[in-house]
């Protein structure tokens, strides 16, 4: 028989996955910014999109965050 989680359990699992993804993306962004600074650049690219909370945090800290792409791919451009 197929076991279906309750809505509360499903929501909790999604929240945990989003949190883990957010932490992973945050570390990826921090590393990309550090590498750009080391190269004396004022922007960097991140493959894929960022969680909304991370975008809001970056923008609150003065970064410009743009998302776009082509051929069904999406990238994030961060500048300062």
PyMOL Python script that loads the backbone (N, CA, C, O; Angstrom):
from pymol import cmd

cmd.read_pdbstr("""\
ATOM      1  N   UNK A   1       0.838  -1.181   0.000  1.00  0.00           N
ATOM      2  CA  UNK A   1       0.000   0.000   0.000  1.00  0.00           C
ATOM      3  C   UNK A   1       0.887   1.250   0.000  1.00  0.00           C
ATOM      4  O   UNK A   1       1.910   1.289   0.684  1.00  0.00           O
ATOM      5  N   UNK A   2       0.502   2.245  -0.749  1.00  0.00           N
ATOM      6  CA  UNK A   2       1.253   3.489  -0.867  1.00  0.00           C
ATOM      7  C   UNK A   2       1.063   4.338   0.382  1.00  0.00           C
ATOM      8  O   UNK A   2      -0.062   4.585   0.816  1.00  0.00           O
ATOM      9  N   UNK A   3       2.164   4.775   0.947  1.00  0.00           N
ATOM     10  CA  UNK A   3       2.114   5.616   2.137  1.00  0.00           C
ATOM     11  C   UNK A   3       2.166   7.083   1.723  1.00  0.00           C
ATOM     12  O   UNK A   3       3.136   7.529   1.110  1.00  0.00           O
ATOM     13  N   UNK A   4       1.132   7.819   2.056  1.00  0.00           N
ATOM     14  CA  UNK A   4       1.058   9.237   1.713  1.00  0.00           C
ATOM     15  C   UNK A   4       1.228  10.044   2.997  1.00  0.00           C
ATOM     16  O   UNK A   4       0.492   9.832   3.961  1.00  0.00           O
ATOM     17  N   UNK A   5       2.197  10.971   3.021  1.00  0.00           N
ATOM     18  CA  UNK A   5       2.381  11.776   4.227  1.00  0.00           C
ATOM     19  C   UNK A   5       1.198  12.735   4.416  1.00  0.00           C
ATOM     20  O   UNK A   5       0.492  13.074   3.466  1.00  0.00           O
ATOM     21  N   UNK A   6       1.010  13.149   5.640  1.00  0.00           N
ATOM     22  CA  UNK A   6      -0.019  14.154   5.884  1.00  0.00           C
ATOM     23  C   UNK A   6       0.438  15.472   5.271  1.00  0.00           C
ATOM     24  O   UNK A   6       1.617  15.639   4.955  1.00  0.00           O
ATOM     25  N   UNK A   7      -0.478  16.393   5.105  1.00  0.00           N
ATOM     26  CA  UNK A   7      -0.140  17.696   4.540  1.00  0.00           C
ATOM     27  C   UNK A   7       0.898  18.395   5.418  1.00  0.00           C
ATOM     28  O   UNK A   7       1.807  19.047   4.906  1.00  0.00           O
ATOM     29  N   UNK A   8       0.766  18.263   6.713  1.00  0.00           N
ATOM     30  CA  UNK A   8       1.721  18.882   7.635  1.00  0.00           C
ATOM     31  C   UNK A   8       3.113  18.289   7.462  1.00  0.00           C
ATOM     32  O   UNK A   8       4.104  19.018   7.451  1.00  0.00           O
ATOM     33  N   UNK A   9       3.190  16.963   7.326  1.00  0.00           N
ATOM     34  CA  UNK A   9       4.479  16.302   7.115  1.00  0.00           C
ATOM     35  C   UNK A   9       5.091  16.719   5.775  1.00  0.00           C
ATOM     36  O   UNK A   9       6.294  16.961   5.685  1.00  0.00           O
ATOM     37  N   UNK A  10       4.262  16.799   4.748  1.00  0.00           N
ATOM     38  CA  UNK A  10       4.743  17.200   3.428  1.00  0.00           C
ATOM     39  C   UNK A  10       5.276  18.628   3.464  1.00  0.00           C
ATOM     40  O   UNK A  10       6.333  18.914   2.902  1.00  0.00           O
ATOM     41  N   UNK A  11       4.544  19.524   4.123  1.00  0.00           N
ATOM     42  CA  UNK A  11       4.978  20.917   4.251  1.00  0.00           C
ATOM     43  C   UNK A  11       6.303  21.010   4.994  1.00  0.00           C
ATOM     44  O   UNK A  11       7.186  21.779   4.615  1.00  0.00           O
ATOM     45  N   UNK A  12       6.433  20.217   6.059  1.00  0.00           N
ATOM     46  CA  UNK A  12       7.665  20.221   6.852  1.00  0.00           C
ATOM     47  C   UNK A  12       8.843  19.740   6.001  1.00  0.00           C
ATOM     48  O   UNK A  12       9.930  20.313   6.065  1.00  0.00           O
ATOM     49  N   UNK A  13       8.628  18.688   5.204  1.00  0.00           N
ATOM     50  CA  UNK A  13       9.695  18.172   4.349  1.00  0.00           C
ATOM     51  C   UNK A  13      10.120  19.214   3.318  1.00  0.00           C
ATOM     52  O   UNK A  13      11.311  19.389   3.063  1.00  0.00           O
ATOM     53  N   UNK A  14       9.146  19.903   2.729  1.00  0.00           N
ATOM     54  CA  UNK A  14       9.461  20.943   1.739  1.00  0.00           C
ATOM     55  C   UNK A  14      10.221  22.081   2.405  1.00  0.00           C
ATOM     56  O   UNK A  14      11.202  22.578   1.853  1.00  0.00           O
ATOM     57  N   UNK A  15       9.778  22.494   3.581  1.00  0.00           N
ATOM     58  CA  UNK A  15      10.476  23.573   4.306  1.00  0.00           C
ATOM     59  C   UNK A  15      11.926  23.191   4.589  1.00  0.00           C
ATOM     60  O   UNK A  15      12.826  24.017   4.440  1.00  0.00           O
ATOM     61  N   UNK A  16      12.155  21.947   4.995  1.00  0.00           N
ATOM     62  CA  UNK A  16      13.512  21.487   5.287  1.00  0.00           C
ATOM     63  C   UNK A  16      14.366  21.467   4.017  1.00  0.00           C
ATOM     64  O   UNK A  16      15.539  21.838   4.044  1.00  0.00           O
ATOM     65  N   UNK A  17      13.771  21.033   2.912  1.00  0.00           N
ATOM     66  CA  UNK A  17      14.504  20.990   1.651  1.00  0.00           C
ATOM     67  C   UNK A  17      14.827  22.405   1.164  1.00  0.00           C
ATOM     68  O   UNK A  17      15.920  22.655   0.656  1.00  0.00           O
ATOM     69  N   UNK A  18      13.875  23.329   1.320  1.00  0.00           N
ATOM     70  CA  UNK A  18      14.118  24.709   0.913  1.00  0.00           C
ATOM     71  C   UNK A  18      15.207  25.338   1.770  1.00  0.00           C
ATOM     72  O   UNK A  18      16.040  26.093   1.268  1.00  0.00           O
ATOM     73  N   UNK A  19      15.201  25.030   3.051  1.00  0.00           N
ATOM     74  CA  UNK A  19      16.225  25.560   3.943  1.00  0.00           C
ATOM     75  C   UNK A  19      17.601  25.042   3.548  1.00  0.00           C
ATOM     76  O   UNK A  19      18.566  25.805   3.501  1.00  0.00           O
ATOM     77  N   UNK A  20      17.692  23.752   3.265  1.00  0.00           N
ATOM     78  CA  UNK A  20      18.975  23.165   2.860  1.00  0.00           C
ATOM     79  C   UNK A  20      19.443  23.758   1.535  1.00  0.00           C
ATOM     80  O   UNK A  20      20.625  24.059   1.373  1.00  0.00           O
ATOM     81  N   UNK A  21      18.519  23.927   0.583  1.00  0.00           N
ATOM     82  CA  UNK A  21      18.865  24.531  -0.703  1.00  0.00           C
ATOM     83  C   UNK A  21      19.317  25.970  -0.501  1.00  0.00           C
ATOM     84  O   UNK A  21      20.286  26.413  -1.118  1.00  0.00           O
ATOM     85  N   UNK A  22      18.616  26.701   0.362  1.00  0.00           N
ATOM     86  CA  UNK A  22      18.973  28.091   0.636  1.00  0.00           C
ATOM     87  C   UNK A  22      20.377  28.208   1.210  1.00  0.00           C
ATOM     88  O   UNK A  22      21.133  29.102   0.830  1.00  0.00           O
ATOM     89  N   UNK A  23      20.725  27.313   2.121  1.00  0.00           N
ATOM     90  CA  UNK A  23      22.062  27.335   2.707  1.00  0.00           C
ATOM     91  C   UNK A  23      23.123  26.994   1.667  1.00  0.00           C
ATOM     92  O   UNK A  23      24.197  27.595   1.648  1.00  0.00           O
ATOM     93  N   UNK A  24      22.822  26.036   0.811  1.00  0.00           N
ATOM     94  CA  UNK A  24      23.757  25.651  -0.241  1.00  0.00           C
ATOM     95  C   UNK A  24      23.957  26.804  -1.224  1.00  0.00           C
ATOM     96  O   UNK A  24      25.088  27.117  -1.594  1.00  0.00           O
ATOM     97  N   UNK A  25      22.864  27.433  -1.643  1.00  0.00           N
ATOM     98  CA  UNK A  25      22.953  28.551  -2.587  1.00  0.00           C
ATOM     99  C   UNK A  25      23.658  29.744  -1.943  1.00  0.00           C
ATOM    100  O   UNK A  25      24.422  30.442  -2.609  1.00  0.00           O
ATOM    101  N   UNK A  26      23.409  29.981  -0.658  1.00  0.00           N
ATOM    102  CA  UNK A  26      24.064  31.086   0.040  1.00  0.00           C
ATOM    103  C   UNK A  26      25.572  30.886   0.048  1.00  0.00           C
ATOM    104  O   UNK A  26      26.325  31.834  -0.176  1.00  0.00           O
ATOM    105  N   UNK A  27      26.017  29.669   0.301  1.00  0.00           N
ATOM    106  CA  UNK A  27      27.451  29.375   0.288  1.00  0.00           C
ATOM    107  C   UNK A  27      28.006  29.547  -1.122  1.00  0.00           C
ATOM    108  O   UNK A  27      29.116  30.052  -1.293  1.00  0.00           O
ATOM    109  N   UNK A  28      27.244  29.132  -2.133  1.00  0.00           N
ATOM    110  CA  UNK A  28      27.673  29.269  -3.526  1.00  0.00           C
ATOM    111  C   UNK A  28      27.806  30.748  -3.903  1.00  0.00           C
ATOM    112  O   UNK A  28      28.766  31.142  -4.566  1.00  0.00           O
ATOM    113  N   UNK A  29      26.841  31.556  -3.478  1.00  0.00           N
ATOM    114  CA  UNK A  29      26.883  32.994  -3.767  1.00  0.00           C
ATOM    115  C   UNK A  29      28.067  33.638  -3.060  1.00  0.00           C
ATOM    116  O   UNK A  29      28.792  34.426  -3.666  1.00  0.00           O
ATOM    117  N   UNK A  30      28.271  33.319  -1.804  1.00  0.00           N
ATOM    118  CA  UNK A  30      29.378  33.906  -1.048  1.00  0.00           C
ATOM    119  C   UNK A  30      30.713  33.582  -1.720  1.00  0.00           C
ATOM    120  O   UNK A  30      31.584  34.447  -1.816  1.00  0.00           O
ATOM    121  N   UNK A  31      30.877  32.349  -2.181  1.00  0.00           N
ATOM    122  CA  UNK A  31      32.114  31.948  -2.844  1.00  0.00           C
ATOM    123  C   UNK A  31      32.277  32.675  -4.181  1.00  0.00           C
ATOM    124  O   UNK A  31      33.375  33.117  -4.518  1.00  0.00           O
ATOM    125  N   UNK A  32      31.191  32.797  -4.939  1.00  0.00           N
ATOM    126  CA  UNK A  32      31.257  33.488  -6.232  1.00  0.00           C
ATOM    127  C   UNK A  32      31.610  34.963  -6.048  1.00  0.00           C
ATOM    128  O   UNK A  32      32.391  35.513  -6.825  1.00  0.00           O
ATOM    129  N   UNK A  33      31.050  35.600  -5.040  1.00  0.00           N
ATOM    130  CA  UNK A  33      31.361  37.006  -4.763  1.00  0.00           C
ATOM    131  C   UNK A  33      32.818  37.148  -4.351  1.00  0.00           C
ATOM    132  O   UNK A  33      33.517  38.051  -4.811  1.00  0.00           O
ATOM    133  N   UNK A  34      33.275  36.250  -3.479  1.00  0.00           N
ATOM    134  CA  UNK A  34      34.671  36.300  -3.036  1.00  0.00           C
ATOM    135  C   UNK A  34      35.623  36.134  -4.223  1.00  0.00           C
ATOM    136  O   UNK A  34      36.608  36.864  -4.332  1.00  0.00           O
ATOM    137  N   UNK A  35      35.336  35.182  -5.108  1.00  0.00           N
ATOM    138  CA  UNK A  35      36.182  34.965  -6.276  1.00  0.00           C
ATOM    139  C   UNK A  35      36.185  36.184  -7.199  1.00  0.00           C
ATOM    140  O   UNK A  35      37.226  36.545  -7.747  1.00  0.00           O
ATOM    141  N   UNK A  36      35.025  36.815  -7.370  1.00  0.00           N
ATOM    142  CA  UNK A  36      34.944  38.012  -8.208  1.00  0.00           C
ATOM    143  C   UNK A  36      35.765  39.149  -7.596  1.00  0.00           C
ATOM    144  O   UNK A  36      36.474  39.860  -8.308  1.00  0.00           O
ATOM    145  N   UNK A  37      35.670  39.313  -6.300  1.00  0.00           N
ATOM    146  CA  UNK A  37      36.445  40.362  -5.616  1.00  0.00           C
ATOM    147  C   UNK A  37      37.936  40.101  -5.795  1.00  0.00           C
ATOM    148  O   UNK A  37      38.703  41.024  -6.072  1.00  0.00           O
ATOM    149  N   UNK A  38      38.344  38.847  -5.638  1.00  0.00           N
ATOM    150  CA  UNK A  38      39.755  38.493  -5.807  1.00  0.00           C
ATOM    151  C   UNK A  38      40.261  38.824  -7.213  1.00  0.00           C
ATOM    152  O   UNK A  38      41.441  39.119  -7.405  1.00  0.00           O
ATOM    153  N   UNK A  39      39.346  38.771  -8.200  1.00  0.00           N
ATOM    154  CA  UNK A  39      39.699  39.094  -9.584  1.00  0.00           C
ATOM    155  C   UNK A  39      39.470  40.575  -9.899  1.00  0.00           C
ATOM    156  O   UNK A  39      39.604  41.006 -11.044  1.00  0.00           O
ATOM    157  N   UNK A  40      39.123  41.344  -8.864  1.00  0.00           N
ATOM    158  CA  UNK A  40      38.834  42.782  -8.990  1.00  0.00           C
ATOM    159  C   UNK A  40      37.670  43.046  -9.944  1.00  0.00           C
ATOM    160  O   UNK A  40      37.696  44.001 -10.720  1.00  0.00           O
ATOM    161  N   UNK A  41      36.656  42.192  -9.878  1.00  0.00           N
ATOM    162  CA  UNK A  41      35.452  42.353 -10.683  1.00  0.00           C
ATOM    163  C   UNK A  41      34.324  42.841  -9.786  1.00  0.00           C
ATOM    164  O   UNK A  41      34.400  42.722  -8.563  1.00  0.00           O
ATOM    165  N   UNK A  42      33.283  43.388 -10.391  1.00  0.00           N
ATOM    166  CA  UNK A  42      32.151  43.906  -9.629  1.00  0.00           C
ATOM    167  C   UNK A  42      30.857  43.162  -9.959  1.00  0.00           C
ATOM    168  O   UNK A  42      29.764  43.711  -9.819  1.00  0.00           O
ATOM    169  N   UNK A  43      30.990  41.916 -10.396  1.00  0.00           N
ATOM    170  CA  UNK A  43      29.808  41.110 -10.670  1.00  0.00           C
ATOM    171  C   UNK A  43      30.192  39.636 -10.716  1.00  0.00           C
ATOM    172  O   UNK A  43      31.364  39.274 -10.818  1.00  0.00           O
ATOM    173  N   UNK A  44      29.173  38.810 -10.638  1.00  0.00           N
ATOM    174  CA  UNK A  44      29.383  37.372 -10.773  1.00  0.00           C
ATOM    175  C   UNK A  44      28.098  36.722 -11.266  1.00  0.00           C
ATOM    176  O   UNK A  44      27.018  37.306 -11.178  1.00  0.00           O
ATOM    177  N   UNK A  45      28.226  35.526 -11.777  1.00  0.00           N
ATOM    178  CA  UNK A  45      27.096  34.751 -12.255  1.00  0.00           C
ATOM    179  C   UNK A  45      26.929  33.506 -11.405  1.00  0.00           C
ATOM    180  O   UNK A  45      27.907  32.906 -10.959  1.00  0.00           O
ATOM    181  N   UNK A  46      25.683  33.126 -11.187  1.00  0.00           N
ATOM    182  CA  UNK A  46      25.347  31.896 -10.484  1.00  0.00           C
ATOM    183  C   UNK A  46      24.449  31.096 -11.416  1.00  0.00           C
ATOM    184  O   UNK A  46      23.484  31.627 -11.965  1.00  0.00           O
ATOM    185  N   UNK A  47      24.761  29.845 -11.591  1.00  0.00           N
ATOM    186  CA  UNK A  47      23.923  28.986 -12.415  1.00  0.00           C
ATOM    187  C   UNK A  47      22.613  28.711 -11.685  1.00  0.00           C
ATOM    188  O   UNK A  47      22.616  28.313 -10.520  1.00  0.00           O
ATOM    189  N   UNK A  48      21.513  28.921 -12.365  1.00  0.00           N
ATOM    190  CA  UNK A  48      20.205  28.680 -11.770  1.00  0.00           C
ATOM    191  C   UNK A  48      19.662  29.899 -11.058  1.00  0.00           C
ATOM    192  O   UNK A  48      20.254  30.977 -11.100  1.00  0.00           O
ATOM    193  N   UNK A  49      18.548  29.718 -10.417  1.00  0.00           N
ATOM    194  CA  UNK A  49      17.913  30.813  -9.689  1.00  0.00           C
ATOM    195  C   UNK A  49      18.230  30.707  -8.201  1.00  0.00           C
ATOM    196  O   UNK A  49      18.674  29.665  -7.718  1.00  0.00           O
ATOM    197  N   UNK A  50      17.995  31.796  -7.492  1.00  0.00           N
ATOM    198  CA  UNK A  50      18.232  31.837  -6.052  1.00  0.00           C
ATOM    199  C   UNK A  50      16.904  31.871  -5.313  1.00  0.00           C
ATOM    200  O   UNK A  50      15.917  32.385  -5.840  1.00  0.00           O
ATOM    201  N   UNK A  51      16.864  31.333  -4.103  1.00  0.00           N
ATOM    202  CA  UNK A  51      15.649  31.451  -3.299  1.00  0.00           C
ATOM    203  C   UNK A  51      15.309  32.924  -3.066  1.00  0.00           C
ATOM    204  O   UNK A  51      16.201  33.760  -2.922  1.00  0.00           O
ATOM    205  N   UNK A  52      14.015  33.230  -3.029  1.00  0.00           N
ATOM    206  CA  UNK A  52      13.564  34.618  -2.871  1.00  0.00           C
ATOM    207  C   UNK A  52      14.143  35.280  -1.629  1.00  0.00           C
ATOM    208  O   UNK A  52      14.508  36.455  -1.663  1.00  0.00           O
ATOM    209  N   UNK A  53      14.229  34.537  -0.539  1.00  0.00           N
ATOM    210  CA  UNK A  53      14.763  35.102   0.703  1.00  0.00           C
ATOM    211  C   UNK A  53      16.216  35.532   0.526  1.00  0.00           C
ATOM    212  O   UNK A  53      16.626  36.563   1.060  1.00  0.00           O
ATOM    213  N   UNK A  54      16.991  34.758  -0.214  1.00  0.00           N
ATOM    214  CA  UNK A  54      18.396  35.098  -0.458  1.00  0.00           C
ATOM    215  C   UNK A  54      18.497  36.316  -1.356  1.00  0.00           C
ATOM    216  O   UNK A  54      19.352  37.175  -1.137  1.00  0.00           O
ATOM    217  N   UNK A  55      17.640  36.405  -2.362  1.00  0.00           N
ATOM    218  CA  UNK A  55      17.628  37.583  -3.241  1.00  0.00           C
ATOM    219  C   UNK A  55      17.314  38.832  -2.420  1.00  0.00           C
ATOM    220  O   UNK A  55      17.970  39.861  -2.583  1.00  0.00           O
ATOM    221  N   UNK A  56      16.326  38.750  -1.547  1.00  0.00           N
ATOM    222  CA  UNK A  56      15.956  39.898  -0.708  1.00  0.00           C
ATOM    223  C   UNK A  56      17.109  40.308   0.200  1.00  0.00           C
ATOM    224  O   UNK A  56      17.354  41.499   0.395  1.00  0.00           O
ATOM    225  N   UNK A  57      17.816  39.332   0.754  1.00  0.00           N
ATOM    226  CA  UNK A  57      18.958  39.626   1.617  1.00  0.00           C
ATOM    227  C   UNK A  57      20.062  40.317   0.832  1.00  0.00           C
ATOM    228  O   UNK A  57      20.641  41.297   1.300  1.00  0.00           O
ATOM    229  N   UNK A  58      20.356  39.808  -0.364  1.00  0.00           N
ATOM    230  CA  UNK A  58      21.389  40.432  -1.190  1.00  0.00           C
ATOM    231  C   UNK A  58      21.006  41.864  -1.549  1.00  0.00           C
ATOM    232  O   UNK A  58      21.828  42.774  -1.448  1.00  0.00           O
ATOM    233  N   UNK A  59      19.764  42.062  -1.967  1.00  0.00           N
ATOM    234  CA  UNK A  59      19.312  43.402  -2.343  1.00  0.00           C
ATOM    235  C   UNK A  59      19.326  44.351  -1.146  1.00  0.00           C
ATOM    236  O   UNK A  59      19.651  45.530  -1.289  1.00  0.00           O
ATOM    237  N   UNK A  60      18.977  43.842   0.024  1.00  0.00           N
ATOM    238  CA  UNK A  60      19.015  44.668   1.237  1.00  0.00           C
ATOM    239  C   UNK A  60      20.439  45.090   1.575  1.00  0.00           C
ATOM    240  O   UNK A  60      20.653  46.103   2.241  1.00  0.00           O
ATOM    241  N   UNK A  61      21.421  44.300   1.108  1.00  0.00           N
ATOM    242  CA  UNK A  61      22.826  44.622   1.342  1.00  0.00           C
ATOM    243  C   UNK A  61      23.454  45.375   0.178  1.00  0.00           C
ATOM    244  O   UNK A  61      24.677  45.498   0.107  1.00  0.00           O
ATOM    245  N   UNK A  62      22.626  45.882  -0.736  1.00  0.00           N
ATOM    246  CA  UNK A  62      23.126  46.742  -1.799  1.00  0.00           C
ATOM    247  C   UNK A  62      23.468  46.049  -3.109  1.00  0.00           C
ATOM    248  O   UNK A  62      23.923  46.715  -4.040  1.00  0.00           O
ATOM    249  N   UNK A  63      23.272  44.761  -3.219  1.00  0.00           N
ATOM    250  CA  UNK A  63      23.565  44.045  -4.455  1.00  0.00           C
ATOM    251  C   UNK A  63      22.395  44.187  -5.429  1.00  0.00           C
ATOM    252  O   UNK A  63      21.241  44.313  -5.019  1.00  0.00           O
ATOM    253  N   UNK A  64      22.711  44.163  -6.711  1.00  0.00           N
ATOM    254  CA  UNK A  64      21.685  44.126  -7.746  1.00  0.00           C
ATOM    255  C   UNK A  64      21.619  42.681  -8.235  1.00  0.00           C
ATOM    256  O   UNK A  64      22.632  42.108  -8.635  1.00  0.00           O
ATOM    257  N   UNK A  65      20.433  42.100  -8.200  1.00  0.00           N
ATOM    258  CA  UNK A  65      20.262  40.695  -8.574  1.00  0.00           C
ATOM    259  C   UNK A  65      19.305  40.616  -9.757  1.00  0.00           C
ATOM    260  O   UNK A  65      18.167  41.081  -9.683  1.00  0.00           O
ATOM    261  N   UNK A  66      19.783  40.021 -10.850  1.00  0.00           N
ATOM    262  CA  UNK A  66      18.967  39.856 -12.043  1.00  0.00           C
ATOM    263  C   UNK A  66      18.966  38.390 -12.442  1.00  0.00           C
ATOM    264  O   UNK A  66      19.979  37.700 -12.326  1.00  0.00           O
ATOM    265  N   UNK A  67      17.831  37.930 -12.908  1.00  0.00           N
ATOM    266  CA  UNK A  67      17.702  36.548 -13.350  1.00  0.00           C
ATOM    267  C   UNK A  67      17.288  36.537 -14.811  1.00  0.00           C
ATOM    268  O   UNK A  67      16.409  37.292 -15.224  1.00  0.00           O
ATOM    269  N   UNK A  68      17.919  35.686 -15.576  1.00  0.00           N
ATOM    270  CA  UNK A  68      17.576  35.570 -16.987  1.00  0.00           C
ATOM    271  C   UNK A  68      18.251  34.357 -17.573  1.00  0.00           C
ATOM    272  O   UNK A  68      18.956  33.620 -16.884  1.00  0.00           O
ATOM    273  N   UNK A  69      18.030  34.165 -18.831  1.00  0.00           N
ATOM    274  CA  UNK A  69      18.656  33.024 -19.466  1.00  0.00           C
ATOM    275  C   UNK A  69      18.150  32.839 -20.873  1.00  0.00           C
ATOM    276  O   UNK A  69      17.403  33.657 -21.408  1.00  0.00           O
ATOM    277  N   UNK A  70      18.573  31.757 -21.447  1.00  0.00           N
ATOM    278  CA  UNK A  70      18.149  31.422 -22.792  1.00  0.00           C
ATOM    279  C   UNK A  70      18.175  29.908 -22.946  1.00  0.00           C
ATOM    280  O   UNK A  70      18.801  29.201 -22.156  1.00  0.00           O
ATOM    281  N   UNK A  71      17.503  29.435 -23.948  1.00  0.00           N
ATOM    282  CA  UNK A  71      17.463  27.999 -24.235  1.00  0.00           C
ATOM    283  C   UNK A  71      17.022  27.185 -23.019  1.00  0.00           C
ATOM    284  O   UNK A  71      17.620  26.158 -22.696  1.00  0.00           O
ATOM    285  N   UNK A  72      15.981  27.652 -22.358  1.00  0.00           N
ATOM    286  CA  UNK A  72      15.404  26.956 -21.202  1.00  0.00           C
ATOM    287  C   UNK A  72      16.359  26.831 -20.018  1.00  0.00           C
ATOM    288  O   UNK A  72      16.177  25.970 -19.157  1.00  0.00           O
ATOM    289  N   UNK A  73      17.360  27.678 -19.977  1.00  0.00           N
ATOM    290  CA  UNK A  73      18.269  27.715 -18.837  1.00  0.00           C
ATOM    291  C   UNK A  73      18.103  29.066 -18.145  1.00  0.00           C
ATOM    292  O   UNK A  73      17.768  30.063 -18.785  1.00  0.00           O
ATOM    293  N   UNK A  74      18.335  29.088 -16.862  1.00  0.00           N
ATOM    294  CA  UNK A  74      18.181  30.322 -16.108  1.00  0.00           C
ATOM    295  C   UNK A  74      19.434  30.545 -15.264  1.00  0.00           C
ATOM    296  O   UNK A  74      19.918  29.627 -14.601  1.00  0.00           O
ATOM    297  N   UNK A  75      19.948  31.754 -15.294  1.00  0.00           N
ATOM    298  CA  UNK A  75      21.133  32.116 -14.505  1.00  0.00           C
ATOM    299  C   UNK A  75      20.836  33.367 -13.702  1.00  0.00           C
ATOM    300  O   UNK A  75      19.909  34.116 -14.011  1.00  0.00           O
ATOM    301  N   UNK A  76      21.625  33.581 -12.683  1.00  0.00           N
ATOM    302  CA  UNK A  76      21.473  34.764 -11.840  1.00  0.00           C
ATOM    303  C   UNK A  76      22.745  35.596 -11.944  1.00  0.00           C
ATOM    304  O   UNK A  76      23.857  35.087 -11.807  1.00  0.00           O
ATOM    305  N   UNK A  77      22.552  36.888 -12.190  1.00  0.00           N
ATOM    306  CA  UNK A  77      23.656  37.855 -12.323  1.00  0.00           C
ATOM    307  C   UNK A  77      23.605  38.740 -11.094  1.00  0.00           C
ATOM    308  O   UNK A  77      22.575  39.348 -10.804  1.00  0.00           O
ATOM    309  N   UNK A  78      24.710  38.816 -10.371  1.00  0.00           N
ATOM    310  CA  UNK A  78      24.793  39.633  -9.152  1.00  0.00           C
ATOM    311  C   UNK A  78      25.874  40.680  -9.375  1.00  0.00           C
ATOM    312  O   UNK A  78      27.004  40.356  -9.740  1.00  0.00           O
ATOM    313  N   UNK A  79      25.514  41.937  -9.151  1.00  0.00           N
ATOM    314  CA  UNK A  79      26.504  43.005  -9.306  1.00  0.00           C
ATOM    315  C   UNK A  79      26.475  43.923  -8.084  1.00  0.00           C
ATOM    316  O   UNK A  79      25.504  43.963  -7.327  1.00  0.00           O
ATOM    317  N   UNK A  80      27.578  44.658  -7.923  1.00  0.00           N
ATOM    318  CA  UNK A  80      27.705  45.592  -6.800  1.00  0.00           C
ATOM    319  C   UNK A  80      28.545  46.772  -7.179  1.00  0.00           C
ATOM    320  O   UNK A  80      28.763  47.664  -6.359  1.00  0.00           O
TER     321      UNK A  80
END
""", "prot")
cmd.dss("prot")
cmd.show_as("cartoon", "prot")
cmd.util.cbc("prot")
cmd.orient("prot")
